[in-house]
Amino acid sequence: MFDQTGFLPTKKLRDFQNKIQQMAREKIAPQALGVDEKEFFNREVESLLWDHGLLTLTFPERYGGYGKGRTVALCLAVEEIAKVCASSSLLLIIQAVGSFPIIHGGSKRLKQNYLPQMSKGRKLVAYLVTEPTAGSDIASIQTTAVREGKEYLLNGSKCFATSGGVAGIYSVLAKTSEGNGNSSFFLVDRESPGLSIGRTESKLGQRGSNTTEVFLENVRVPAENLLGREGEGFLMAMRDFDMSRPAIAAQALGIAEGAFEAILQFIKERHTFGKSIGDHPAIQTLIADSATLIEASRGLAYRAALLNDEGKNNTKFASMAKSFAGDAAMKITTDAIDAIQVLSGYGFLKDSQVERMFRDAKLTQIFEGTNQIQRLVITRQILKESM
Amino acid sequence: MFQLDEEQRLILQSVREIVQKEIKPQVATLEETGEFSWDVLRILASNDVLNPLLPRQYGGVEVSIFTFCMIVEEIARACASSALLLITQAEGTLSIVLGADESLKERYLKRLAGDSQVLIGVSVIEPNADSDILSAPAKAERCGDHFLLHGNKCFVKNGSVADFLVLYANVDRSEESHGIHTFLVEKGIPGLVNKRDEDRMGMRGSIYSEFDLDHLVVPSENLIDQKGGGFSNSLKTLSASRLFTAAQAVGLAQGAMEEAISYARRRAQFGKSISHYAPIQFMIAEMATGIESARLLTYQTAFLFDRGEWKKAETHAAMAKLIASDTAMKVTTDAVQIMGGYGYMKDYPVERMMRDAKLTQIFTGTNQIIKSIIGRNLTGMS
């Protein structure tokens, strides 16, 4: 059923991957150092991603979606792009994450209204969940949505919103009542009065992505902008994780592969000096361990993605994939700097790609649930299965 | 075991005050611009902290290597770049103290006395040509009463801002690495061309410069090690700088752990402070254990230097550098992890500390080379 890479079941997916790979290498790679250095959101890359249908992959097919196998397709695209530029790959992930509550919770009418606007009108979505005091603890959000006739009135502050300042649409999590099961998602337009963008954060890595605060002050949305039913917000966020965590794993995998390629390239160049650096035990350990971690990450990431596409519970595998691949990417990029430093003396410098990859990798251990939280999720799932 | 005497206690106390009051507040800006901070130099110099190792006879305070390590650690706790400034001065000073004759010492060491802001630039010692494929090693030819230096020097610490440089060059290539000689070179003389300063991932407040040596004329009296022994002296200096790097890494790790603990106490999730949760406690426990062991090995090594046990000190310095820098990398990475999204943002110092820590694994010999050195010294195999 699968080819040698493990999880490419169809020719359609293989062709898709090849096309993205070529596009990423030719068009995205050359701008990676620049967006990192200047820390800016590259609209040209965004256009390129729209052109290739990569920002609507998880949409229903008639609105530009990939169709069957969409989670695997998302992961493949993210992986290929992350090999050359993690920031650009993050745009795909956050687009899928932000549109999830709309696709899975929006009424038919709402979707008919918004999905064409988003795909044809090329609108980015941001996912407004995290707040200054609510990170992994989603249930403790303070943003409120109060029903007033045919509208909801939203108030609150969101932070660390990826694409926060460049999005046209927001999926906002807000409390609709006190007590458990109290939160709900809402679709909010960028133009809504009362919605404002706070400051843009300066970050260690993935600096080509846009991260901002977003404030909601007496923002009124029509009642039909409620995504799903009242109180379904937490559950929907958890289901969203089942898709996004394999995608983060794919991003970490791509970053690790990018760093690994850089090491191999340096080793090959060293051959031209007539001495095989590959015979050095420290380099052998590095190559063997990195390649093993990469293949194990790939196995977990695509297994989790495939289960999601098959409609099966993948929560455990999604968390395993995300934490394993994130830790692996951190280790491989950390070691890659040393290796290139040993070989050329230049690993630490800004014009080496690996120092950026090292900074980019750190985020994969943090977002979409820190790797500490992932271990909690894995253990809970295992204990639940064994009941 | 390590009891501080009254003098050490007072020195460290005053260093701590200066760092916390005057240096810490400007670290973020220093780092953002990636430029050299003349203000930090002024603060360190005017408080007599810039050259603690300078011998008394040349107007210095002449603290022990152990005390110096603690000073470096204290500064690195807040700002690794500023600590590197002291380390570079110390490397330059040691090169002169160990090798130079009296007249050269008089001429150069006296310039460092008191509140002097004179800076020494130090080129990287490359005893292992294998790790240096990009730059042709600098070569020196003897021509009558002077030397003619050619080649390229990269990673010269403090290079573009220094007043004079300590440069290593090969005199007789047939002698291999043992032909390394050390020169004192005045800045601004013809033939010494500052090509560029490197743009680095971390320790961005420090300067690394690349120089071309183009028919650089250096008078013979500026050769340190007139009587030979240049290689063994430069190895001693290199060992000392590994020890100082260890002290810097310990301080860096300590600073990052303090930030992480203070954040973990403040940050509440799921109804209580995250410092209650086992995964956070485990990370902090590993941080503290790593830091204490690295610190003890560093202090132990410092004592070996103070007692003049150079041979043993060389292996110990390599071990201290290895464990301290690996600990700093792990501690700073975990500090970012504990602080989550906040840790990843430039508003908090731990992401900078993580970038700074990477350099401690690399300079004065990458940890891969350091392991080879330790292995060779212990097995007696070359």
Interface residues (C-beta under 8 A of the other chain):
Chain A: T130 T133 A134 G135 S136 D137 S140 C159 F160 E201 S202 K203 L204 G205 R270 F273 A282 M330 T334 I337 D338 A339 Q341 V342 L343 S344 G345 Y346 G347 F348 L349 K350 D351 E355 F358 R359 K362 L363 Q365 I366 F367 T370 N371 Q372 R375 L376
Chain B: S131 D132 I133 L134 S135 C154 F155 E198 D199 R200 M201 G202 A268 Q269 F270 G271 Y277 P279 I280 M329 T333 V336 Q337 G340 G341 G343 Y344 M345 K346 D347 E351 M354 R355 K358 L359 Q361 I362 T366 N367 Q368 I369 K371
